[in-house]
Amino acid sequence: MNSTAEQAAAPYLERLQTVINPCTGQPLAQLISGGALDSGRLALEFVQGYPGLARTEQQLTAALADLITADKISFSSRQRIRRHQVQAKLQPLSAIKNIIAVGSGKGGVGKSTVSVNLALALQQAGARVGILDADIYGPSQPTMLGVHGKPQINADQHMLPHQAYGLQVMSIGFLVEEDTAMIWRGPMVSQALQQLLSETEWQKLDYLIIDLPPGTGDIQLTLLQKIPLAGAVVVTTPQDVAVMDAAKAIQMFNKLEVPILGIVENMSTHICSACGHIDPLFGAAGGTRLADRANVPLLGQVPLQTAIREACDAGRPTVAAAPDSATAGLYGEIAMRVSGHLSQRPISKHLAGLSLNLQ
C-alpha cells in the first residue's frame, strides 16, 4: 500500500476508532493492520485473534455505511487464535490452545445447555473445538449431543474423542452404563476428570469447553488447581438464589486466578410457545446486576424456551438443529464475546515443548 492511499484511508480508520467492537470491548480500529483508499475503493487488512471473520467484516461494513458503500470495500483478513496465559505454575496442554471452564454456583441453571451451544457456536464460526463433560455425577453431554458408546483406544493407550456436529467430545458417560450411579468420593472424581482430560487424544483444538460440575466445593477447587484454564464463563438465572450462588463461583475463580470472561444470564425470560407472551418467571436482570458488581461483561441473556429443551433432549442442540434461528444467533453472539474477550488476554509464554502432568 502506498502512503498516499494510506493517508486517504485515514478518515475511515478514524471512524472505526469511535465504534466499539462488541466482541472485545475495544474500538474496531484495533483490529485493522492496514488500510488504503484507491480509486474510490477501500481496502482493509486485519488479523483476528478469535473466530468469525465474516461477522467482523459485516461489523466493519456497517460501521462505515454512511461513508462508503459495501460494494466498494474489500478485506484481506486472517484468523489467528493464540494460546493465552493460564494459572501460575501450570502449562497448557500441547494439543489445546485454550481451555475455557463453564461453571455455576448451583445446579439447575442450564449450564450444560449453555456449554454445548457455546461450543457449537465457536465451531460454526470457524474454530476447532472440543467439549469435556466434567459432571461425573450427572453427565448430560452424551444425551445432548446424541453420542454414546465407549471411545476407541489408540496405540498409545489414549482415548479417541467421539465426534458430534464437528465437535470433539469426551464424557464419563461414555465409560459407564447410563443408569449407573457414580457413588465416588471427591478425590476419585478429581482423578477421573484429570484422566479424562490428559488421556484423551485431543486433535489440535483452539478451544476446549469444560462443562464443570455445579457448585464451589472441593471437587471444583481441586480441578481448577490442576487444569490450566485460559478463562471461565459463569452461568446463572436471574433468580436471587441463583445469582447469590453464581457470585460464590466468581469468588472461586478469582481466588484461583482464573480470569472470568463474562456471565451468561440463562432462562432470562419465559417465551410462551403458543402465543409468544414474555414472562420473567425467575425475576429480571439478576445477571446484569451481578456482572456490574463483579465488573465483568454480561455475555448475553438466553430465554427459557421449550424448543431449547426439546433440542437438547433430542441430541441436536439449538445451534446445530436450527443454526439460523434467533436463539442460535444469541448463542453465536455469546461465543464471539467469549472468544473476543479471551483474545484480549495476555499471550502464553509456553509456546514450545508443551506438556502437562496432571497427576
N, C-alpha and C positions, 0 to 999 in steps of 0.2 A: 504494500500500500504506500502510495507516495504521500508526502507531507501535506500537499495542497488538499488532496482528497480527505486526509485525516482531519485537517482543520475544518473542512466543510461539514464534517460529521459532528463537530463539537456540540451544536445546539441539540442534537438528538441524544447525545450522551448526557448532556446536562438535564434533559427531561427525565432520563432514566434515573438520575440521582434523586429525583423527587418522588419516585414511585417505589413503595416498599414491596419487596418480594414476599408474599405470604408464606412461602415455604421456608425462608431463612430468617425473616425479620429484618433483613438488610436491604439497602437500595438495589434495584435491579441492575444498576450500573456496575455493581461489584462483580457481576458475572462476566462482563464484557472484557475481552482481552485485546480487541482491535475493532476499529470501525472506520469506514470510509464512504464518502458520498461522491459518486462519479456519474456524470450524465443523468442526474436525477434519480439514480438508483443507490440505495443504501445497503452496504454490505457490513454485516456484524459477525464477529467471531466471539465464541465463548466456550469455555471448558467448565463442565458442571460436575460437582462432587456428589451428586445424587441422581437417581434415575428420573425419567420423564422429560426428555429433550423436547418432544413435540409440545408438551404442555408449556414449557418455558418459552418456546418460540411464539406460542399463542399469547402468552402474557406480554412479551416484548412488543408484539404487533399491536395489541390492544392499547398498551401504554403510549404508543406513538401514533395512534389512529388519527388524531387531528392535525398531525404534521406531515404524514406521508401514508399513502395507501398501501395495503398489504401486498399488492402485486409488484410493488417497487422495492420490497425488502427481501434480501437474500441472507441466508445464515450458513455459516461454517461452524458446526457445533460438534462437541465431543464429550462423551461421558467418561469421567474418571473417578470412580468410587475408591476411596483410600481407607487404610486402616487408621482407626482413631485410638487415642490413649485409653487404657483400662486402669483398674485399680493398681496402686503401688504394689510392687513385689510379684505381680502377675504378668504373664505374657500371653499374647493372643495365640490361638491355635493356627497352625500353618495353613490349613485349608479354609479358614473362615476369616474374612476381613473384620467383620463387626458382629458381636453378639448383643442383641437387644432383649432385655427382660421385660415381660408384660406382667405386672403384678397388681394386687389389690389387697386391701386390708381385711377383707371378708369375702366369703363365697356368695354366689347368687347374684353377682352384679354383671354377669355376661363377659367375664374376662376372656374365656376361651373363644367365644364368638368373635370378639374384637381381635384376638390374636390371629385366628385363622384368616379373617378377612384382611387384616393388615398385611400378613404375609403374601396373600394372593394379589393384593393391590400393588405391592412392591414388585412382585414378579411380572405382573402385567405391564408395569411401567418400564421394564427392561432390565431388572436386576436378577442376579442368581440368588435364590432364596431357599432356605430350609426352615423347618419348624420342629422344635423339640417339645414334646408334651411331657412336662415335668411334674404333672399332678399324679403322683404314684397311686394315691388312694382313689382317685376318680378320673382316670384318663378318658378324655372325650374326643380327642382329635381323630382317632380311627373311625369313629362314627361320623363325625362332622365331614371328614374327607372321603368316606366310603372306601377305606383301605383296611385290609385285615390279613392275618396270616403271619407266620414267623419270618423274619428277614433272612435273606441268604447270607452265608458266611464266606468271605474270600480266603485266599491262600494265607494271608497274614492274620487270620482269625478275627478279622474285623467285620462287623455287621454292615450290610449294604442297606442304605435307607430306602424305604418304599418311595414310589413316585406317585404324585397326585396333582393334576392340573398344573404341571410344571414345577411343583414344589418337591424338595427332598424332605421326607417325613420320618421321624423316629418317635416311638412311644413305648412305655412299659406295657401298654395294651396289646402290642404285637407279640409279647413274650409270655403272657399268661392267659388263661381262659377268661372269656368275657365276664362270666358270673363269679369269678374267684375274688374273694375279699382279701385285700392286702393288709394283713394284720402284722405290720412291721413297726419296730421302734425307730425313732428319729435317725440314729446313726446308720441303720440299714438302708433307710430311704435315701439319705445323702450319698452313701456309697453307690447305690444303684444308679442314681442320676448322674454321678460323676462318670460311671462306666458307660452309661448311655451316650454321654457327650464324647468321651475320649476314645471309645471303642467302636464308634460309628465311622464309616469311611465317607465322610462328607466330601463332596466334589466341588472345590473352588467356589465357595459361597461369598457373595458380597454381604449378605445379612443372614444370620440365624436368629429367628424369633423363638424365645423360650417362654412357653406358657407356664408360668410359675404356679406352685400350689398357693391357694389363698392363705392369707394370714401373715403374721410377723413373728413367728416363733423360731425355735432352734433350727428347724429344717431350713427355713428361708435364710436365716443368718449364716448357717454353715455353707449353703450353696453360694451365697453372694461373696463369701470369703474365698471360695475355691474357684469360681468360674470367672474368667476375665470378661467383664462387661464394658461395652462402649457406651451404654446408656440404658435408661429404663423408661417405660411408659406405665402410668398408673391409671387404672380404670375404676370409676365409681358411678353410682347412680346419683341423682340429685337429692336423694333422701338424707336427712341429717345423720342418721345412724351410719349409713354407708360413707358419707363424707368424713365423719369422725374417724372411722377405721382407715380410710384412704390417707388421712393425714398422718396416721401412725406408719403407714407404708412409706410415705415420703420421708419421714424422720429416719426410718430404717435405711433407705437408700442413701440419704445424706450422710448418715453416720459411717457407712461403709464406703463413702467416696465414689458412689455410682451416680453420674450425672443424670438428672431427670429431664427427659426430652419433652415432656408435657403430660397433660391429663386428658383422658377421654371421658366425657360425660355420657354414659350409656343409658338407654331407656329414659332419655330426657323428657319425652312426652309420649303419650299413647295415641296412635293414629288408628281410628276405627276402620277396619277393612270394609265395612258395609257402607258407611256414609262419609268417611273422611274426617269426622269430628276429632279435634285435637284436645287431649285432656292431660294435664301434668299430674299423673297418678302418684308419682313419688316426690312431688314438690317441684320447685323451679329454681334453676340457676345455682344449684349446690356446687356443681363442678366449677362454675365461673368464680364463685366466691373462694373456693379452695385454691384455684390457680392464682388468684390475686394475692391471697395470704402467703402462699408458698413462693410467689414471684417466679412462676413457671408458665409456659404457654398453655392455653386451652386449645388442644389439638382439634377438637370437634365435638359435636353433640349428635348422637345417634338415637333416633326414635325407637320406641317399643312397637314393633310391628309383627303381626302374625307371620308374614312372609319370611322374615329373617329367621324365626324359629323353625318354620317348616323347611326352609332351605338347608339348614344345618342338620336337622333330623334326617333329611333325605340323602345326606352325604354330598350335597352340592351347595356350598356356602354362597351367599348372595353375589359376591364379586365374580364367582365362577358361573353361577346359574343365570344371572341377569346383569352382565357387565355394563349394559347401557342404562340401567335403572338409576333413579335419583339416589337410592340408598347406596349402590355401588359407587356412585360419584362421591358420596360423603366419605366412604372408606378410602377412596383414592386421594381425596384432599388430606385426610389424616396421615396416610402413608407418605405423601410428599412433604408434609410438615415434619414428620418424624425423621425422615432421611435428610431433609433440608437442614433442620436444626443440628442433626448429628454432623453434617458436613462442615459446620462452623466450629466444631470442637478441635482441640489440638491433635495433630497427627502423631501416630505412634512412632516411637524411636526404634521399635523392634521390627526391622524391615527385612532381616535376613536370618536364615537358620532358625526359623520359628519352631518352637515345640512347646508342649505343655504336659507336665506331670501332675495329674490331679490327685494322686494318691497321698 
